[in-house]
Amino acid sequence: MRNLLPIVRTNDSHAGGRSALTCRFRCGDACFHEVPNTTANPYVGDVIAGALSRRSVMRAAAVVTAAAAAGTAANVAAAPQAEAASADRWHKPGKPGNKGARGLRFAPVAPNTNDAVTIPEGYGQNIVIRWGEPILRGAPAFDPDNQTAKAQAGQFGYNCDFLALLPLPGERNRQILVANHEYTDEVLMFRDYDEDNPTREQVEIAWAAHGLSAVVVEGDRRTGKLTPVPRHHLNRRVTATTEFRLTGPVAGSDLVKTSADPNGTKVLGTLNDCAGGVTPWGTTLHGEENFNQYFANASRTTDKRYGMPTGGSDRKWELFDKRFDVAQEPNEPHRFGYVVEFDPYDPTSTPRKHTALGRFKHEGATVRLTHDGRPVVYSGDDERFDYFYKFVGSKRMKKGYSRAVREHNLSLLDEGTLYVAKLTGDSPAIEIDGTGKLPRDGEFDGSGEWIPLATATADGAVSHVEGMTAEEVFVFTRLAGDKVGATKMDRPEDIEPNPHTGKVYLALTNNSARGVGSNAKPDEANPRNANKHGQVLELTERWNRADSTKFAWSLFLVAGDPEDPATYFAGFPKDQVSPISCPDNVAFDRYGNLWISTDGNSLGFHDGLFGVATRGDRRGELKQFLSVPIGAETCGPIIQERRVLVAVQHPGEVDGATAEKPLSAWPDGPGKLNRPAVVAVWRKDGCDVGA
């Protein structure tokens, strides 16, 4: 398929393959600031002296000691920083037949720079819903030249990321689609946008375009096509001004009280919701990620650890609402950076922010149950050299649909223990030289432990970190991880347990600062200097128990060009796999195959969705299923038996693009505003995906 528009080149100073525009609006140029984590773990100094309040210290009774030994990418062709690559050498066309692991029997899509969603031969697709399409009663059709905040509050939001499809009993062929709206790119949204002087209406439109959407969708019985059902009573928008309940150990704390909320229990809005998860009790979880960029005029040590701007913010929201000005409302940022729980079956419910899961840049939150029915939530902190976490609940899930049962289950994430991961390699440090060369034992692997940070109960909370109170641990969770010597990772993003095997998979997207200057050197879990392609870690909890505090780990994939000796595909022959760069979101199909969406392909091609077998004689066989258009990132994959869904985020977000001059023709043709959208893909013959 040919390119519809000329190739656009990106700024080669940006990490991965991201454009400067994406770096600016999505994460506030996080990779261009100093690395927030400057601790030399394991760390015993008092990093928060003078920064946190001088409160009585709750010392840990049993802090676990050291473990035993045992972007979007610019998505544009020929990016200057990308490795020279030819798609032809990876394109091994063929018919699905019986080739490949079950669920992955399709002819892989070749790496490409098409300005389209490119899918395997024999598959069809449709756009399910775009930014601006009305979903609430009374909302108007999208009009790019007459946008209003009121209209946007009833329309599908911008930059969809995490997706969930939940059953809708009693309504045949219908499901509830829930989507995150991570961030806005005002340069691509508004014609004649003045970056130095945004209007109040533009700012309020952006507030309304953030948050979540719930919309009922209906499936075509003959294909995998999905279409929205406008004005359904379960359709809902949650925005940056929707009321939320702050729950758990931080609710009511002095650290979260503001002039507008002196009780510290009510927060307006959710920001930068990235990945998420679906709970066994029928709600959805949403991780607030790069929330720091929305605030202005920060100065304190704790704010620096979270990357708060010391001057004005890029979007300048502080000019229209003082809560975004840290100098006026120093506690407002402490009310963001949590996991949000949303009940799509109750349109009158108030969403919750669960403080017991800690405050950091949550990429997502995925749940499984312990053997006795307690929730365990995994979450990565998407920052260079930050950590990944696990929360183990203390209350058991109840079955049933009564209001009392539902209220009980909605409180499950408010009581339990928050842990951070510490990893130890089993090879001598001298064998980890930063090139990605495997150590003598043939694997990057080792052991690890979950170090307890704090425990929340119905009667209060207890800190397990010396020098910090429980409230401080839950609000300044990064500092707690520093204190206990957690392992610095290469941007831990989505993390999800395999429902078939119980093994947990963590996507580590990249880290251009690894081994550079005074930054942390490579280790066995993060083995490459200036890591621009990322890796996927496979974690096995001891006794396969979700509540275990010990685990074994290995690198399942070391991403990049398969012809690069530094790459690794679980031992599978590398001449039989697709190239992959910058793994981000992960999901599983019914066969236990891992599906990976990418963000920041540094090989010179557009981002995509990949499936890889996790067991059997084809373990490590990785195949590209689709690619996304110019400037886009692949997000929110859902893998059903007969349908795959992806969120096509920030299409056309490349350097030099504006609303007046779009540099992608997707999805509505040349000269139209680029509109993030959800896409469904299915087999034209009606058979199961990859069968």
HUKAJO-V820062 format. One record per run of one state. SS is the DSSP state (helix for helix, strand for strand, loop for the rest). FROM is the first residue (numbers start at 0). LEN is the number of residues. Records with the same first field share a line. If there is no record, write none. Layout:
SS: FROM-LEN / FROM-LEN
This chain:
loop: 0-17 / 18-1 / 27-2 / 32-40 / 73-13 / 90-27 / 119-3 / 130-3 / 134-14 / 152-2 / 155-4 / 167-6 / 181-4 / 189-10 / 209-1 / 219-6 / 228-7 / 238-4 / 247-6 / 256-9 / 268-4 / 278-5 / 288-2 / 294-1 / 296-4 / 305-11 / 319-2 / 325-6 / 335-3 / 342-9 / 357-4 / 362-3 / 369-4 / 381-2 / 386-1 / 396-6 / 409-2 / 414-1 / 425-3 / 431-3 / 435-9 / 457-2 / 463-6 / 475-1 / 483-5 / 490-1 / 497-6 / 508-2 / 511-16 / 528-2 / 531-3 / 544-5 / 558-1 / 560-7 / 569-4 / 576-3 / 580-2 / 588-5 / 598-9 / 612-9 / 627-5 / 639-4 / 649-27 / 683-8
strand: 17-1 / 72-1 / 117-2 / 122-8 / 133-1 / 154-1 / 159-8 / 173-8 / 210-9 / 225-3 / 235-3 / 242-5 / 265-3 / 272-6 / 283-5 / 295-1 / 324-1 / 338-4 / 351-3 / 361-1 / 365-4 / 373-8 / 383-3 / 387-9 / 415-10 / 434-1 / 444-13 / 459-4 / 488-2 / 491-6 / 503-5 / 510-1 / 527-1 / 530-1 / 534-7 / 549-9 / 559-1 / 567-2 / 579-1 / 582-6 / 593-5 / 607-5 / 621-6 / 632-7 / 643-6 / 676-7
helix: 19-8 / 29-3 / 86-4 / 148-4 / 185-4 / 199-10 / 253-3 / 290-4 / 300-5 / 316-3 / 321-3 / 331-4 / 354-3 / 402-7 / 411-3 / 428-3 / 469-6 / 476-7 / 541-3 / 573-3
